[in-house]
């Protein structure tokens, strides 16, 4: 079966009738191999899938949506493309659940940067599909979230949000807005900040593993 997105898979060491899924969504200009380098350290009982974003960025990277610059060098996101990628990720999740013995009630998104921005959008627009989100070095862009929030489905969501205090790509102030917004919707959100730039510090990785364990 040909799935909508090219992806890498690490199957669980302990196979059940249905195993939970960790879906890894990389950042702008990267590819599916980036976050997949974490796969060996992630818990053994998950299907771990790392997806490649649909838009090629030569020479070797990919993007979930374009980032454009105007004459004043202000950058802005192509929200139309972002919404298309948001819905494509949901379609891909459904395909994964058909292709592999995955528990469709236990799906966790791990997104970095642009992948984190889309993880917010997917989970808030389709909360019935997602159980947990790990949003690394991203922010909540409400322009790509369906405005009709299904609040009755939102409260089962849980978020681990982390950011580098010295991030030069996405300002840390942008990341700090998300936990308050989510908590106002009755959603559990844990926020961590690290003395780091635009990346995942070792302590950040240990903290997300510990959060995965305690929110099982």
N, C-alpha and C positions, 0 to 999 in steps of 0.2 A: 504493500500500500504506500503510495506516494503522499507524504505529508506536506502541508503548506510551507513549512519552514525547514531548511536544512538544519540538522541538529546532531549532537553527540549524546550518547547514552551510556551511563554507568548503571548496570542493573544491581538490585539489592543483593547483598550476600545471603540474607535470610529471606527467602521468598514465601509470601503468604498468598492466600487467594487473591487479595488486593493489597498492594503496598502504597504508602503515601508517596507523593511526588514533590521534589524540589525542582522548580523550573528556574534556570539561570538566564538572566537577560543582561547582556553586556552593554557597555557605553558606546558613545559616538566615536566612530573611527576605529573600533576594535572588532573582534570577531568571537565566534563561539568557543575558541580555545582559551580565551583569557580567563574567565571565571571557572572554566572546567579544570584549570590547574588546582583549584581547591578541592576537587571531587574526592580525592583520596582521603581527605581529612574530615569529610562530612559523614554523618551517621550512616551505618551500614544497612539500615532497614528501609531506605528510600530508593525509589527510582530517581536518578539524578539526570536531568536533561538540560543541555545547554544549547540554546537556539541561536541561529545566525540571523541578524536583522536583514530585512528584505532589500535595502537600498545599498548598492555597491559604492564604496568610496575608494577609487584607485589610489595607491597600487594594490592594497590588500585588505583594507578595512571595510566596515559596513556601518550603516546608520538606520535607526528606526524612523527618523524623519530628518529633513534638511534643516540646517541652521544657516540663516542668511544674514548678510550684513548690508546696512544701507550706507548712503554716502558719508554719514557722520560716524561710520564704523560702529554703530549700535547693532547688536546682534538680536535676531528674533527667530522664533521657532515657526516652522511650517505646521500649524496646528491641524490643518486638513490632513496632511500626511500622518501626523501623530495619531489622529482619531482612527484613520485606516489601519495603522499598525496596532492600535489598541484592540480593535475588533478582530484583526488577524490573529493576535495572540490568543484570544478567547476561542476562535475557531481551531487553532492549533492545539489548545488544551483538550478540546472535545475529541480531536483526532487521536491525541496521545492516549486518552482514556479508552478509545476503541482499539488502538493498536497494541497496547500493553495492559497487563493486569494492574491497573492503577485505581486506587480508591478516590473516586471523584469528590468525596466529601473531605478529603485531607490533602489539599493542594497548597503549597507554599511557594510564593514568588521571591526570588532573591535577585534584586536589580541593582546595578551600579550606574550612577550618573543618569544618562538618558534612559537606561533600563529601569532605574528606580522611579523616574518621573512617570514612565509607562506603567510600572507596578502599582503606583497610586491610582492611576486612571483606570486600569483594568479592575482593581479590587473595589473601588468606590462605584464604578458603573455597573459592574456585575458581581455584587457582594455574595450572591448565592454560589458562585463558582470557587471562591477563594477562602481559605481559612486563615492564613498568616502571610504577612509581607515583611521582608527584610529590605529596607530602603537605604542603600549605601550611597552617600555623597550625591543625593538628588534633592528635589523639592516638589511640592504639590502645585501642579499647574491646573487650576480649576477650569481653564478654557478647554481642556480636553476631557473633562469629566462630565458625564450626562447630568444635567441640572436637576432632573427628577430623581433625587437620591431616595432609594428604597430603605427608609430608616429602619423598618422592621427587620431587615436582613443585615444591617450594618453592625449590630452590636456583637455578632459572633466573630467579627474580624479582630485580629491582633497585629500590632506593628512593632517592629524593632527598627528604630531610625538612628542612623549614625552619620557624623560629619566631621571633617577635619577643621579645626578652628582657624587654620591658615590656608584654607582652600582658595586658590586664585581663579578657579574656573567657575564655581558656583558659590556665591557668598554664603557664609555660615548663617547669616541673618535670614536668608531665604529658607534654609532647612529648619530653623527654630520655629517657624510659623506652623508647621504641619502638626506637631504633637498637640498644640492647644486646640487647633481646628478639630482634630479627631476626637479629643477628649470631650469637646462640646457636643459631639454627636453621640457620646456614650461609648466610644470605642477605646479599648485598651491600647495605649501606645507608650513604649519605653524609649527614651531618648538618651543618646550618648554622644559626647563630644570628645575629640582627641587632639593632642598637640601635633597635628599632621596636616598635609596638603590634600590634594585631590587624589586620594588613594585609600587603601584599606590597611591600617596599621595592624601589627601583630595582636595588640591588645583588643582591638576592634574585632578581629576574627575570633579570638577566644571568647569574647563577650557574646557574640552572635551564636556560637556553638552552645554556650551555656543557656542562652535564651531558648534555642531550639529544643533543648532537653527539657527545660522546665515548663514549656507551653505545649508539650506533646498532647 
